[in-house]
Amino acid sequence: MTTAKQQVHVTLDTTITEDGHTQKESVRVMGEVMGLGMKRMITFTEINDQDESIDTVMMLSDDKVTLKRTGAIQMSQQFIESKKTESHYQHPLMRFRIETYTDTIEYSYKESDAALSLTMRYRTVIDGEGERTHTLNLQIKGESDA
């Protein structure tokens, strides 16, 4: 086992449903993974529709996922299965308070080929108004496996 950084292909798909309307987003970029055992840190940079960079760091362990984004937006959010957490989302035009209720976290990692799979289902309430249902699906594969 090693803690060395490894280049990986990152696929991040999110689905958000609110009031019967569904929004889907997909990110496909190169990133890095490092860690030991089931503790992994994934880093990658995406470019939004306004051509701005957003750096993402995801820290994964058996019982918790931490998501931190910096750049065009700022946020740090924790997901703990069957728990409520609170965070803030900072956009250039406004700041939101987010309550997150994590329903499920399914996570697996295969050291031999740096194959990682993470699926989370959670609900959010932004600034105390309306509940949104989210599904986040993260897949990473080692550079030679994609």
C-alpha positions as CSV (number, residue, x, y, z in Angstrom):
1,M,0.0,0.0,0.0
2,T,1.2,3.5,-0.8
3,T,0.2,7.1,-0.1
4,A,1.8,8.3,-3.4
5,K,-0.4,10.4,-5.7
6,Q,-1.7,8.6,-8.7
7,Q,-3.2,10.2,-11.8
8,V,-6.8,9.1,-12.4
9,H,-9.8,9.7,-14.7
10,V,-12.6,11.3,-12.6
11,T,-16.2,11.0,-13.5
12,L,-18.6,12.9,-11.2
13,D,-22.4,12.8,-12.0
14,T,-24.9,14.6,-9.9
15,T,-28.7,14.7,-10.1
16,I,-30.8,17.2,-8.1
17,T,-34.6,17.0,-7.9
18,E,-36.6,19.9,-6.5
19,D,-40.4,20.3,-6.9
20,G,-40.6,17.6,-9.6
21,H,-37.8,19.2,-11.7
22,T,-34.6,17.3,-12.2
23,Q,-31.2,18.9,-13.1
24,K,-28.2,16.7,-14.1
25,E,-24.6,17.7,-14.2
26,S,-21.5,15.7,-15.3
27,V,-17.8,16.4,-14.8
28,R,-15.1,14.4,-16.6
29,V,-11.6,15.5,-15.8
30,M,-8.1,14.2,-14.9
31,G,-7.4,14.3,-11.2
32,E,-5.2,12.7,-8.5
33,V,-5.9,10.2,-5.7
34,M,-3.8,9.4,-2.7
35,G,-4.3,7.7,0.6
36,L,-4.0,4.5,2.5
37,G,-6.6,1.7,2.9
38,M,-10.1,3.1,2.7
39,K,-9.0,6.7,3.5
40,R,-8.6,8.5,0.2
41,M,-8.2,12.0,-1.0
42,I,-9.2,12.9,-4.5
43,T,-8.3,16.3,-6.1
44,F,-9.4,17.8,-9.4
45,T,-10.1,21.1,-11.1
46,E,-13.2,21.7,-13.2
47,I,-14.0,24.7,-15.4
48,N,-17.6,26.1,-15.1
49,D,-19.8,27.6,-17.9
50,Q,-18.3,31.0,-17.2
51,D,-14.8,29.6,-17.9
52,E,-13.9,29.9,-14.1
53,S,-11.8,27.3,-12.3
54,I,-13.2,25.4,-9.3
55,D,-10.8,23.2,-7.3
56,T,-12.3,20.2,-5.6
57,V,-10.9,18.1,-2.8
58,M,-12.9,15.1,-1.6
59,M,-11.8,13.2,1.5
60,L,-13.3,9.7,1.9
61,S,-13.3,7.3,4.7
62,D,-15.6,4.4,5.8
63,D,-18.1,6.6,7.6
64,K,-17.7,10.2,6.3
65,V,-17.1,12.2,3.1
66,T,-15.8,15.7,3.1
67,L,-16.2,17.9,0.0
68,K,-14.3,21.2,-0.3
69,R,-14.5,23.5,-3.3
70,T,-12.5,26.7,-3.8
71,G,-12.2,29.2,-6.7
72,A,-15.3,30.5,-8.4
73,I,-17.3,29.1,-5.5
74,Q,-16.4,28.3,-1.9
75,M,-17.9,25.5,0.1
76,S,-16.9,22.9,2.7
77,Q,-19.5,20.2,3.3
78,Q,-19.5,17.0,5.3
79,F,-21.7,13.9,4.7
80,I,-22.2,11.4,7.5
81,E,-24.7,8.6,6.8
82,S,-28.0,9.1,8.7
83,K,-26.8,12.5,10.1
84,K,-27.6,16.1,9.6
85,T,-24.7,18.5,8.9
86,E,-24.6,22.2,8.2
87,S,-22.4,24.3,5.9
88,H,-22.2,27.4,3.7
89,Y,-22.0,27.8,0.0
90,Q,-20.3,31.1,-1.2
91,H,-21.1,32.2,-4.7
92,P,-19.7,35.6,-6.0
93,L,-23.2,37.1,-5.7
94,M,-24.5,35.5,-2.5
95,R,-24.0,33.2,0.4
96,F,-26.3,30.3,1.4
97,R,-26.6,28.2,4.5
98,I,-27.1,24.5,3.7
99,E,-28.6,21.8,5.9
100,T,-27.7,18.4,4.6
101,Y,-29.4,15.1,5.6
102,T,-27.2,12.2,4.3
103,D,-29.4,9.1,3.6
104,T,-26.8,6.7,2.2
105,I,-23.1,6.5,1.4
106,E,-21.8,3.5,-0.7
107,Y,-18.1,3.5,-1.1
108,S,-15.5,1.0,-2.5
109,Y,-11.9,1.2,-3.5
110,K,-9.7,-1.3,-5.2
111,E,-6.0,-0.6,-4.6
112,S,-4.8,-2.8,-7.5
113,D,-6.1,-0.5,-10.2
114,A,-7.1,2.6,-8.3
115,A,-10.8,2.0,-9.1
116,L,-13.0,3.9,-6.7
117,S,-16.8,4.1,-6.6
118,L,-18.8,6.4,-4.4
119,T,-22.6,6.9,-4.5
120,M,-24.3,9.2,-2.0
121,R,-28.0,10.0,-1.7
122,Y,-28.8,13.1,0.4
123,R,-31.3,15.9,0.9
124,T,-30.6,19.6,1.3
125,V,-32.5,22.6,2.6
126,I,-31.0,25.9,1.5
127,D,-31.6,28.9,3.7
128,G,-34.5,27.1,5.4
129,E,-36.6,26.8,2.2
130,G,-37.6,23.7,0.2
131,E,-36.0,20.3,0.2
132,R,-33.9,19.1,-2.7
133,T,-33.0,15.5,-3.3
134,H,-29.4,14.8,-4.5
135,T,-27.6,11.7,-5.9
136,L,-23.9,12.0,-6.3
137,N,-22.0,9.3,-8.2
138,L,-18.2,9.5,-8.3
139,Q,-16.1,7.0,-10.3
140,I,-12.3,7.1,-10.6
141,K,-10.1,4.8,-12.7
142,G,-6.3,4.7,-12.9
143,E,-4.8,6.3,-16.0
144,S,-4.1,3.0,-17.7
145,D,-7.6,1.6,-17.0
146,A,-9.9,4.3,-18.5
